[in-house]
Every structure is written in C-alpha cells, then in structure tokens.
Amino acid sequence: MDNYGTILLVEDDASLAQWVAEYLTEQGYTTHVCHRGDEVVSQVKTLNPNIVLLDIMLPGQDGISVCRELRSFYNAPIIMLTARDEEMDEVIGLEVGASDYIMKPVRPRALLARIKAALRQSSEPNKLEKVESTISVGSLNINTESRNVKFNGQDVNISSAEYLLLHYLASNAGQVVSRDAVFKATKGREYDGLDRSVDVLISALRKKFSDDPQNPKKIKTIWGRGYLLVSTAW
C-alpha cells in the first residue's frame, strides 16, 4: 500500500483515537496517537509529521496552547477537532495558527477530505508568490517571501490561515471573490455549505486592521456573491 504521509493524532478519547487511527492507516497514512497535550511538542519534534490532528480538550495542556506553541517551529498543517458548541474555540484556534478545524462527531470521509486538502495546500504553498515578492494595496504591504505583513509601516502579527486569506484577497483587490474561490485558494477544497472558518478569519482580519465589523470599509462581505478587499480603503 502507498504511504501518503505521517499523521499525529492527538485525542484523549481512547476509543475515538483508535478507530480514527485505524481508518487513516487503512487509507494509507502512517498514524501515531498521542493522548496528552503536554506530550505533543516532543512527539512533533521526534516524528516530524506531515500533519497534526489536534483535539482542543486535552489533559496536561489544552489544544489551543499546544497549537500556539507548535507554531513557533512547526509549519505543516494543524487541523483542530472541536465540539459543535465550542464556537469560541474555533475562533481562537484559527487565530493561534490552526490551518483548519473539523467539528465532532468526526465523519471519516469528511476528515479524510480535510486532511487531503490541507496536505495538498501545504505541498504547493505559494503559486502566486512566485510571481511577485511583494503585494501592495495602499498602506498594506505583504512580503510573500517572508510572509511579513505591514500596515501603515507597522508589522501586523497574523496567523498562517489569516495570511493565506489576506494574500488571496489582496491579490484580487478591487474584485469580488466568491466563497468557493476563497476555499479552493486557501484550503485546497470546495466549500461544503457549512464551514464558517472563512467568516471567522474575515472577522479576525477586520479586527487586526481596525475595520468596523458593523460597517466594514476595508474587507466587505458582498451578500450572495462573496468578499471584496476594497483597494481604495487602505
């Protein structure tokens, strides 16, 4: 059987972890399981997995703080596993650097699709960035080599997921881009009709660029069409 990569699954529910690991192994992935949050960093440094599936509620250390710590040295995809009523955890997880999230109860095919999309996205990360090393829209400057973002000359600290979204919107400044197009460009998959992660990231970007969420000027949601980064508002 082909090996499609190494996965570190971090889940304290032993029965859930077992069947997910067995399913992913059947699909051709080398899957390692970790049950404690305070063991994840050492496991990642030892295994160097292609992707981490990270539950939020963990003994020893919660998934949010683990994700934040991993992002200091680990650039591969991190998918958070979250309960349906943990909306704030979804927001925080994306802000600290999660690539994506999937809600429990976990559906095997949906999880597999997210994993494939995340790995595909990370394996061909910056097609647009090869064209030009800097994107400038008014006072917004994005260095696509270092992924450094400046606004009005000041560094803006954004997560990897926020960067991908901002990069895509800025590359299409002045144009309305559909939700489907955003998902394909930033997540490597189609919009499933339920995922709110782009809305969460849009809200986070508005906050970081002082864009009034009630009446946004810089990043607009165009009802029924998609999103617009207004080139004249920066």
Residue pairs with C-beta under 8 A, 6 or more apart in sequence:
1 28
2 28
3 28
3 29
3 30
4 27
4 28
4 29
4 119
5 29
5 30
5 49
5 50
5 51
5 119
6 29
6 30
6 31
6 32
6 47
6 48
6 49
6 50
6 51
7 24
7 29
7 30
7 31
7 32
7 49
7 50
7 51
7 52
7 53
7 115
8 32
8 33
8 34
8 40
8 43
8 44
8 47
8 49
8 51
8 52
8 53
9 17
9 20
9 21
9 24
9 31
9 32
9 33
9 34
9 53
10 33
10 34
10 35
10 37
10 40
10 52
10 53
10 54
10 55
10 58
10 63
10 66
11 17
11 20
11 33
11 35
11 53
11 55
11 81
12 35
12 36
12 55
12 57
12 58
12 59
13 55
14 35
16 106
17 33
17 35
18 33
20 31
20 53
20 106
20 108
20 111
21 31
21 33
23 108
23 112
24 31
24 112
24 115
25 31
27 112
29 115
32 43
32 47
32 49
34 40
34 43
35 58
35 59
36 58
36 59
36 60
36 61
37 58
37 59
37 60
37 61
37 62
37 63
37 65
37 66
38 59
38 60
38 61
39 60
40 52
40 54
40 61
40 66
40 70
41 66
41 69
41 70
44 52
44 70
44 74
45 73
49 76
50 76
50 77
50 119
50 122
51 76
51 77
51 78
51 79
51 115
51 118
51 119
51 122
52 70
52 74
52 76
52 77
52 78
52 79
53 79
53 81
53 111
53 115
54 63
54 66
54 67
54 78
54 79
54 80
54 81
54 98
55 63
55 80
55 81
56 62
56 63
56 64
56 80
56 81
56 82
56 83
56 86
56 89
56 93
57 63
57 83
58 66
63 80
63 81
63 93
64 89
64 92
64 93
64 96
67 78
67 80
67 93
67 96
67 97
67 98
68 96
68 97
70 78
70 97
71 78
71 96
71 97
71 159
71 160
75 122
75 160
76 122
77 99
77 100
77 118
77 119
77 121
77 122
78 97
78 98
78 99
79 98
79 99
79 100
79 101
79 102
79 114
79 115
79 118
80 89
80 90
80 93
80 98
80 100
80 101
80 102
81 101
81 102
81 104
81 106
82 89
82 90
82 93
82 101
82 102
82 103
82 104
83 89
83 103
83 104
84 103
84 104
90 101
90 196
90 197
90 200
91 200
91 203
91 204
93 101
94 101
94 159
94 161
94 162
94 197
94 200
94 201
94 204
95 159
95 162
95 204
96 159
97 159
97 160
97 161
98 159
98 161
99 118
99 121
99 122
99 160
99 161
99 187
100 114
100 117
100 118
100 161
100 187
100 197
101 197
102 110
102 111
102 114
110 192
113 189
114 189
116 189
117 187
117 188
117 189
118 187
118 188
120 188
121 186
121 187
121 188
126 144
128 144
128 167
128 168
128 171
129 144
129 145
129 167
132 144
133 143
133 144
133 145
134 141
134 142
134 143
134 144
135 141
135 142
135 144
135 167
135 170
135 171
136 142
137 170
137 173
137 229
137 231
137 234
138 231
138 232
138 233
138 234
139 151
139 152
139 153
139 234
140 149
140 150
140 151
140 170
140 209
140 234
141 149
141 150
141 151
142 148
142 149
142 166
142 167
142 170
143 149
143 150
144 167
147 160
147 163
148 155
149 155
149 156
149 158
149 163
149 166
150 156
151 209
151 234
156 208
156 209
157 208
158 166
158 205
158 208
159 204
161 186
161 197
161 201
162 201
162 204
162 205
162 208
164 185
164 186
165 182
165 186
165 198
165 201
165 202
165 205
166 205
168 177
168 182
168 185
168 186
169 177
169 182
169 219
169 227
169 229
170 229
172 229
173 229
173 230
173 231
174 228
174 229
174 230
174 231
175 228
176 222
176 225
176 226
176 227
176 228
177 226
177 227
177 228
178 225
178 226
179 191
179 198
179 226
179 227
180 190
180 191
181 226
182 191
182 198
182 226
182 227
183 189
183 190
183 191
183 195
183 198
184 190
186 198
187 197
198 227
202 219
202 221
202 227
203 213
205 211
205 219
206 212
206 213
206 216
206 218
206 219
207 213
209 218
209 219
211 217
211 218
211 219
217 230
217 233
218 229
218 230
218 233
218 234
219 227
219 228
219 229
219 230
220 227
220 228
220 230
221 227
222 228
